[in-house]
Amino acid sequence: MTGNTLYDSLLIAIFVSAALTALVLLKIDAPYGRHKREGWGPKIPTRLGWIVMEAPASLLFFWFFFTGPNSGSAVALILLFMWQLHYVHRSFIYPFQIKVKPGSQEPLLVILMGSTYCGINGYLNGAFVSTYGTHLTNEWLQDPRFILGVMLFATGYYINKKSDAMLRALRASSADYQIPRGFVFNRVSMPNYFGEVLTWCGFALACWSLAGLSFVLFTMANLVPRALTNHRWYREKFADYPADRKAIFPWLL
Ligand SMILES: NC(=O)c1ccc[n+]([C@@H]2O[C@H](COP(=O)([O-])OP(=O)(O)OC[C@H]3O[C@@H](n4cnc5c(N)ncnc54)[C@H](OP(=O)(O)O)[C@@H]3O)[C@@H](O)[C@H]2O)c1
């Protein structure tokens, strides 16, 4: 805890909402992508939705990072680079890489909930790295937690981006869903989600912070239930779906 009431309260709120999110998403599939359905209120165009949802994580991290006292330190700058490597791509590049059907829209409610979370998450992690993470000095560069964290982040990032690129290639080749094959798809149905979880485990380890841990738990609360649903969906849709694939964690789940 930092002693800043707003920061600490938001951090606790994220831990609580991660638990609630997991419980809700085990019962209700988030209504976007292959589980899109009517009855979720007004909608906005898919690409705009991705930008509105993800950009606050990038922008608020930038803001609280550069207004913090440690923003010039080497460790802080590396952590800034890691965060923005993901979030500048996810907010401003990914929405234009995905192939969307003409007129495709997503529920505003889902976008606003995601956007609110991303903003809070950008604040919690940006402020931690530049203000509250007093251990993030030059000595931290040699700490095993930092080194392992950066390696885990890089591994997760590669798996996430390569898997997403393979799915985009499948989508470009056909308007129908197909069975993805190769790379980590040979082990799990949702390697992009697996990579995402590893990415943020790496970031949390490299920061050694509760803010990072809250992000890991929130990511898992979102992605594990959806991976389980998508895995069932693949098995029901394709009679020849590989029987030995897990949903998200190779050999485990
Ligand atoms: N940190 C978090 O909490 C969080 C939450 C959600 C997502 N994410 C990340 O955001 C990214 C996208 O997530 P997502 O849930 O949209 O992933 P997704 O369901 O795997 O879809 C990604 C893209 O690939 C297409 N696609 C998926 N499976 C396909 C198949 N079998 N055949 C052809 N095309 C296929 C989808 O088309 P359709 O749109 O037509 O289905 C979509 O354009 C991932 O990297 C994920 O890790 C992170």
The ligand as an SDF file (V2000), in Angstrom:
LIG
                    3D

 48 52  0  0  0  0  0  0  0  0999 V2000
   -5.8500   -8.2370  -21.1510 N   0  0  0  0  0  0  0  0  0  0  0  0
   -7.1280   -8.5650  -21.3020 C   0  0  0  0  0  0  0  0  0  0  0  0
   -7.8880   -8.6140  -20.3330 O   0  0  0  0  0  0  0  0  0  0  0  0
   -7.6550   -8.8880  -22.6910 C   0  0  0  0  0  0  0  0  0  0  0  0
   -9.0470   -9.0780  -22.8710 C   0  0  0  0  0  0  0  0  0  0  0  0
   -9.5110   -9.3910  -24.1470 C   0  0  0  0  0  0  0  0  0  0  0  0
   -8.6180   -9.5090  -25.2000 C   0  0  0  0  0  0  0  0  0  0  0  0
   -7.2810   -9.3050  -24.9970 N   0  0  0  0  0  0  0  0  0  0  0  0
   -6.3380   -9.4750  -26.1230 C   0  0  0  0  0  0  0  0  0  0  0  0
   -6.8600   -8.8770  -27.2880 O   0  0  0  0  0  0  0  0  0  0  0  0
   -6.5270   -9.6590  -28.4480 C   0  0  0  0  0  0  0  0  0  0  0  0
   -7.7980  -10.0280  -29.2090 C   0  0  0  0  0  0  0  0  0  0  0  0
   -8.6670  -10.7230  -28.3310 O   0  0  0  0  0  0  0  0  0  0  0  0
   -9.9770  -11.4650  -28.8950 P   0  0  0  0  0  0  0  0  0  0  0  0
  -10.7310  -11.9430  -27.6910 O   0  0  0  0  0  0  0  0  0  0  0  0
  -10.6670  -10.5940  -29.9050 O   0  0  0  0  0  0  0  0  0  0  0  0
   -9.2660  -12.7160  -29.6490 O   0  0  0  0  0  0  0  0  0  0  0  0
   -9.8360  -13.7910  -30.6830 P   0  0  0  0  0  0  0  0  0  0  0  0
  -11.2220  -14.2100  -30.3310 O   0  0  0  0  0  0  0  0  0  0  0  0
   -8.7980  -14.8600  -30.7920 O   0  0  0  0  0  0  0  0  0  0  0  0
   -9.9450  -12.9890  -32.0950 O   0  0  0  0  0  0  0  0  0  0  0  0
   -8.8310  -12.3260  -32.6450 C   0  0  0  0  0  0  0  0  0  0  0  0
   -9.0730  -12.0870  -34.1490 C   0  0  0  0  0  0  0  0  0  0  0  0
   -8.8960  -13.3070  -34.8730 O   0  0  0  0  0  0  0  0  0  0  0  0
  -10.1010  -13.6950  -35.5250 C   0  0  0  0  0  0  0  0  0  0  0  0
  -10.2230  -15.1440  -35.2770 N   0  0  0  0  0  0  0  0  0  0  0  0
  -10.1910  -15.7620  -34.0690 C   0  0  0  0  0  0  0  0  0  0  0  0
  -10.2790  -17.0950  -34.2050 N   0  0  0  0  0  0  0  0  0  0  0  0
  -10.3890  -17.3300  -35.5350 C   0  0  0  0  0  0  0  0  0  0  0  0
  -10.5170  -18.5310  -36.3180 C   0  0  0  0  0  0  0  0  0  0  0  0
  -10.5650  -19.7410  -35.7360 N   0  0  0  0  0  0  0  0  0  0  0  0
  -10.6310  -18.4320  -37.6650 N   0  0  0  0  0  0  0  0  0  0  0  0
  -10.5870  -17.1940  -38.2510 C   0  0  0  0  0  0  0  0  0  0  0  0
  -10.4460  -16.0210  -37.5580 N   0  0  0  0  0  0  0  0  0  0  0  0
  -10.3590  -16.0880  -36.2280 C   0  0  0  0  0  0  0  0  0  0  0  0
  -11.2100  -12.8980  -34.8590 C   0  0  0  0  0  0  0  0  0  0  0  0
  -12.2810  -12.6880  -35.7380 O   0  0  0  0  0  0  0  0  0  0  0  0
  -13.7810  -12.3820  -35.1650 P   0  0  0  0  0  0  0  0  0  0  0  0
  -13.7240  -11.0170  -34.5370 O   0  0  0  0  0  0  0  0  0  0  0  0
  -14.6370  -12.4720  -36.3670 O   0  0  0  0  0  0  0  0  0  0  0  0
  -14.0960  -13.4430  -34.1290 O   0  0  0  0  0  0  0  0  0  0  0  0
  -10.4740  -11.6020  -34.5020 C   0  0  0  0  0  0  0  0  0  0  0  0
  -10.3870  -10.7680  -35.6280 O   0  0  0  0  0  0  0  0  0  0  0  0
   -5.7480  -10.8830  -27.9310 C   0  0  0  0  0  0  0  0  0  0  0  0
   -4.3640  -10.6460  -28.0790 O   0  0  0  0  0  0  0  0  0  0  0  0
   -6.1160  -10.9450  -26.4650 C   0  0  0  0  0  0  0  0  0  0  0  0
   -5.0760  -11.5300  -25.6950 O   0  0  0  0  0  0  0  0  0  0  0  0
   -6.7920   -8.9960  -23.7620 C   0  0  0  0  0  0  0  0  0  0  0  0
  1  2  1  0
  2  3  2  0
  2  4  1  0
  4  5  1  0
  4 48  2  0
  5  6  2  0
  6  7  1  0
  7  8  2  0
  8  9  1  0
  8 48  1  0
  9 10  1  0
  9 46  1  0
 10 11  1  0
 11 12  1  0
 11 44  1  0
 12 13  1  0
 13 14  1  0
 14 15  2  0
 14 16  1  0
 14 17  1  0
 17 18  1  0
 18 19  2  0
 18 20  1  0
 18 21  1  0
 21 22  1  0
 22 23  1  0
 23 24  1  0
 23 42  1  0
 24 25  1  0
 25 26  1  0
 25 36  1  0
 26 27  1  0
 26 35  1  0
 27 28  2  0
 28 29  1  0
 29 30  1  0
 29 35  2  0
 30 31  1  0
 30 32  2  0
 32 33  1  0
 33 34  2  0
 34 35  1  0
 36 37  1  0
 36 42  1  0
 37 38  1  0
 38 39  2  0
 38 40  1  0
 38 41  1  0
 42 43  1  0
 44 45  1  0
 44 46  1  0
 46 47  1  0
M  CHG  2   8   1  16  -1
M  END
$$$$
